[in-house]
Amino acid sequence: MLRMVCGVIVSVVLAGCGGVSEQRVSNIEQQVKKLQEGTPAPAAAGGDKELATRMDGFEAVTNERLKKIEEMIDFLQKGVAEAAAKPAPAAASAGAENAWADVDALLGVEEVGVEADGDNYVVRRGWLLRQVQAAAGKGPKLAPAKPTGVGVKGVKPKSFIDQLGIKNGDVITTVNETPVASVDELAAALKRSASPLSVKVLRKKKETVLQYTLKD
């Protein structure tokens, strides 16, 4: 009877806790094994009283251990249910993305961070962040332009700024319809803005609107 009860417990753990680590399941199996090995062998004829005493004591200990195992099962199942209901942490996702970027770099695979369709761009957040960090102090030169806006110079071919559709000589005039007349205003407008992002630029005296959508 005890072996059957223990078998049911193990089945419940294995079936209901798919996200539980093998180590935790192994620990529970070891507890069950101890219970199974602790089952007393039948006593010889004439030892009924001694057998009854041993069985009473063993039953009390067994019931207590089974109760603890059941509590452990409930705890594990709750943990699995809660974990399944929660989205993966952003930090973990970012870490996984960075790891794949490192693998691509080792293999010599060029990372694609921008998908362009005319003046519409889909940009990967992780890629953009890495490009900005790598270009710190080496990026294009920005300066107020006349009569208004922020002029862009020093854009290198195939740089991340070039891939975002910004060209040498462009003058950025608005960000999401907010006028910008200085580098500080441009930085503030970009910081406030969320995806999708609309940037108006003057290019050879013609207005162009660049649309950006950020994705994870």
N, C-alpha and C positions, 0 to 999 in steps of 0.2 A: 504493500500500500504506500509506504514511504517513497519507494523508488518511483511509483507512478506520479505522486504529488510533485516530487522533485523534477521529474521529466516535464510535467506541465509548466512548471515555473520557468525552466530553461526555454521552453518553446515560446512562452509569452514574451520573454526578454528578447529573444532572437527575432521574433515576428514584429513586435511593436516598437523596437528601438533600432531601426535601421541606421540611424545616425550615430549610435553609440560606438565608442572605440572598441577594438578587439580586446584591449587590455581589461576594460570594465566587464565585458562579457566573460572573459577568462576568470576574473576574480569571483564572479557569481558562480560559475561552474565549479570552481574549487570549493566554494562553500557547500554547494550541493553534494559534491563528492565526499566531503568530510561527514556530512549527515548520513550518506549512504554507507560509508565504511564504519560508522559508529553504531549501526544496527546490531544488537546482540544476537548471538547464535542461540538456537533453542537449547534450553538446559536439559540435562538428563532427567529421566523419570525420577520422581521423588523430590525434585527441587522446585515444586510449584510456588512455594512461598517466596523463595529467593528470586525466582523468575519474575513474579508479580511485582516485587519491590524494585527490581532492576528496570522493569518495563515502565513502572510509574515514574521513576526518576528520569528515564530516557525520554519519555513522552513530554514531560515538563520542559526539559532542555530543548527538545526538538521543536516544540510549539513556539518557544521563545525565538529560536533561530529562524524558523519559517516566518514569523511575524516581522523580524528585521529584514529578511530578504524581500518580503512583500512591500515593505516601506521603501526599500531601495529601488524596487521595480517602479513603484509609483513616482518616485523622485526622478528617475531616469526618463520615464515616458513623458513627464511634464516638461523636462528640459528639452527633449527632442521636439515636442509640439511647439514650444516657444521659439526654438531656433528656426523651425520651418516657417513660422509666421513672420519672422523678421527678415527684412532685406539685408543683403550682404553689406557690411560696413564700407563706407566710401573709401576709407584708408586702405582696406584690403583690396578693393577693386583697383585703386591707383597703384598699389604695390604690384599687383599682377600685371598691369599694363606696362609698368616700367621694366618688369622682368622680361616681358616679351620684347620690349624695345632693345634691351641688352642682348638678347639672343639674336635679333635681327642684325644688330651691329657686328656681332662676332661672325655671323655667317655672311656678312657683306650685303645683306638685303637692305635696300633703300626704303626707309619708312615713309609711307604715304600719309601725310597729315592734312592735306587740303584736296577737296574734290571741287573743281571749278566747272561751272556751266554758264558761260558768258560772264556777266558781272555778279553772278550768284555763287557764293562759296560756302561749302560745308567744311567746318574746321574741327579737328579733334582737340579737345581741351588739353589732354596730356601732352600731345605733340607741341601745341602752342606754348605751353608752360616751359617745356624743355628748350624750345627755340629762343624764347625771351631770356631765359637764364643764361644760355650759351652766348647770346649776343650782347650781354651786359657790357656797356662801355664801347661796344664795337658796332652798334646799330647805325641806322641812317641819322643824318643830322636834321633836327627839327628847329624851326625858327618862325616867328611871326611874319606874316606876309602882308603886303599892301594890296588893296585897301583893308582886307580882313582875311582871317583864316590862318592856318599853320602850313608853311611850306615844307616840303620833303626833299632832301638831297642826299646823295651818297648811297643810293639803293644799289646793291650789287646783284648782278644776274643770278637767278636761282636761289637767292637768299630767301628766308621765310617771308620777309616783307614783299619781295617780288612775287612770291607764290600767292600772297594775299591780294595781289592785283594793284598794289601801290607802286607807282612809277616815279622816276626822277622828275622833279619839276612839278609834281602834283601839289595842289593846295587844298588841304582839308578844311572845309567850311562849316559843316555841321555833323553832329553825331546824334542819331535818332531825333532829328529836327532841332537839336540844341546847338545854337551858334557857338563856335569856338574861335577865339582871336589870339590865344597864346598857348604855349605848351602846357602850362598849368591847367588851363581851362579844358584842353584836349584830354589830359590825363584824368581830370575830375569827371568829365563826361563819359569817358570809357569805363571808369570805375563804377559809375552809377548805372550804366546800361546793362541790360540783360539780353540774352538771345531771344529772338533774332535781332541783329544789329544792322542799322542802316547808316552808311557813311557817304556823305556827298563830297566830291572833290572837283576842283576846276582843273581840267587837263587841256592845255593848249586853247584856253579861253572857252572851252565847252564843259558844261556840267555833266558829270557822270555819277551815278548812284551805285555804290557797292553794297551788296546785301550779304551778311554773314550769319550763318546758323552754327552754333556750337553744339557738339555732341560728345558724349563720353566715350 
